[in-house]
Amino acid sequence: MRMGEFSRRTGVSQRLLRYYEEQGLLKPSRRASGYREFAEEDIATVRGIRMLLGAGLGTATIAELMPCMTDDGQTLAPACSGMLPDLHRERERINEAVAGLLAARETLDALIAATAPTGGDDPEACYAAGGAQRPGGAGRSGGAAAAPVGAPSDWR
């Protein structure tokens, strides 16, 4: 089947299908005209790619794992124990990312808990109450705002 139909049947955009091909995850045949020709089995391959991406794996890792995966039409499963080190490595990477996100959430929770309600949502009242200077360093007095860090010299 050609790209458009394959995209419709898999629910994956043509752009992503081309990307999967560039990454070596899909290997459609080519017609004499140069058009890609996908097989029915490629649908299961895309389903596996999507599942592994959803598990947090990158395309380079998926390219290494796909040859060792089997698909029974319902699920994708490892076909060889040689994949275990890669799967454990990816799981550890995800655990580290989760730990980082949990630490960030704890910091945010502490900031929220330490922030006393001011009784209003007016940013000016927040700046006045805290004595902090507004971003850009300018007040309502009409002073010139400083350019944000990294802004071009002709910023404004």
C-alpha positions in Angstrom: 0.0 0.0 0.0 1.2 3.5 -0.6 2.1 6.1 1.9 -1.3 7.9 2.2 -3.3 4.7 2.8 -0.6 3.4 5.2 -0.7 6.7 7.1 -4.5 6.4 7.4 -4.4 2.8 8.5 -1.7 3.3 11.2 -2.9 6.8 12.3 0.7 8.1 11.9 1.4 11.1 9.8 3.3 10.7 6.6 6.0 13.0 7.9 6.6 10.7 10.9 6.6 7.6 8.6 9.3 9.2 6.6 11.2 10.0 9.8 10.9 6.4 10.9 12.3 5.3 7.6 15.2 7.7 7.9 16.0 6.3 11.3 16.0 2.7 9.9 12.8 1.7 11.8 10.7 1.1 8.6 12.0 -0.3 5.4 9.3 0.0 2.8 10.0 -1.2 -0.7 10.1 1.2 -3.6 8.1 1.1 -6.8 9.7 1.9 -10.1 8.2 5.4 -9.8 10.1 5.8 -6.5 6.9 5.7 -4.4 7.1 3.8 -1.1 5.2 0.6 -0.9 4.3 -0.6 2.6 3.3 -4.2 3.4 0.7 -5.4 5.9 3.4 -6.4 8.3 4.6 -2.9 8.4 1.5 -1.9 10.3 2.6 -4.2 13.2 6.1 -2.6 13.0 4.6 0.9 13.3 2.5 -0.3 16.3 5.6 -1.6 17.9 7.5 1.6 17.2 4.7 3.7 18.8 4.6 1.4 21.8 8.3 1.6 22.4 8.3 5.4 21.9 5.4 5.6 24.4 7.6 3.6 26.9 10.1 6.5 26.6 12.7 4.8 24.3 14.5 6.8 21.7 14.5 5.9 18.0 18.2 4.8 18.1 17.4 2.3 20.9 14.3 1.2 19.1 16.3 0.5 16.0 18.6 -1.8 18.0 15.6 -3.5 19.7 13.2 -4.0 16.8 15.1 -7.0 15.2 14.7 -8.9 18.5 11.0 -8.2 18.9 8.1 -10.4 17.9 4.5 -9.4 17.4 1.6 -11.8 17.8 -0.9 -9.3 16.5 -1.8 -8.0 19.9 1.5 -7.2 21.7 5.1 -6.7 21.0 7.4 -8.9 23.1 11.2 -9.5 23.3 12.3 -12.6 21.4 15.7 -12.8 23.0 17.2 -12.2 26.5 20.0 -10.3 24.9 17.7 -7.3 24.9 17.6 -7.2 28.7 20.7 -5.0 29.3 19.3 -2.3 26.9 15.8 -2.5 28.5 17.3 -2.2 32.0 19.4 0.7 30.9 16.4 2.5 29.4 14.4 1.8 32.6 17.1 3.3 34.7 17.2 6.4 32.5 13.5 6.8 32.9 13.7 6.3 36.7 16.3 9.1 36.8 14.1 11.3 34.8 11.1 10.6 37.1 13.3 11.3 40.2 14.2 14.6 38.7 10.6 15.5 38.0 9.5 14.5 41.5 12.3 16.7 43.0 11.1 19.6 40.8 7.5 19.1 42.0 8.6 19.0 45.6 10.4 22.3 45.1 7.4 23.8 43.4 5.1 22.5 46.2 7.4 24.2 48.8 7.2 27.4 46.9 3.4 27.2 46.7 3.2 26.4 50.4 5.5 29.3 51.4 3.6 31.8 49.3 1.1 33.7 51.4 -2.1 34.7 49.7 -2.2 38.4 49.0 -5.9 38.6 48.5 -5.6 39.6 44.8 -4.1 38.5 41.6 -2.6 42.0 40.7 1.1 41.5 39.8 1.7 45.2 40.9 0.5 44.3 44.4 2.9 41.3 44.5 5.8 43.5 43.5 4.9 46.2 46.0 4.3 43.7 48.9 7.6 41.9 48.2 9.7 44.9 47.4 10.8 43.1 44.3 11.6 44.8 41.1 9.4 43.9 38.1 11.0 41.9 35.2 12.9 44.3 33.0 13.6 46.6 35.9 11.0 49.2 35.0 8.1 50.4 37.0 4.9 52.0 35.9 6.7 55.3 35.9 7.4 54.9 32.2 11.1 54.1 32.5 12.7 52.1 29.7 12.6 48.4 30.2 15.9 46.5 30.0 16.2 44.0 27.2 15.8 40.4 28.3 19.0 38.4 28.6 20.0 37.2 25.1 17.8 39.7 23.3 19.1 41.4 20.2 20.6 44.9 20.6 17.7 46.4 18.7 15.1 44.8 21.0 11.8 46.7 21.3 
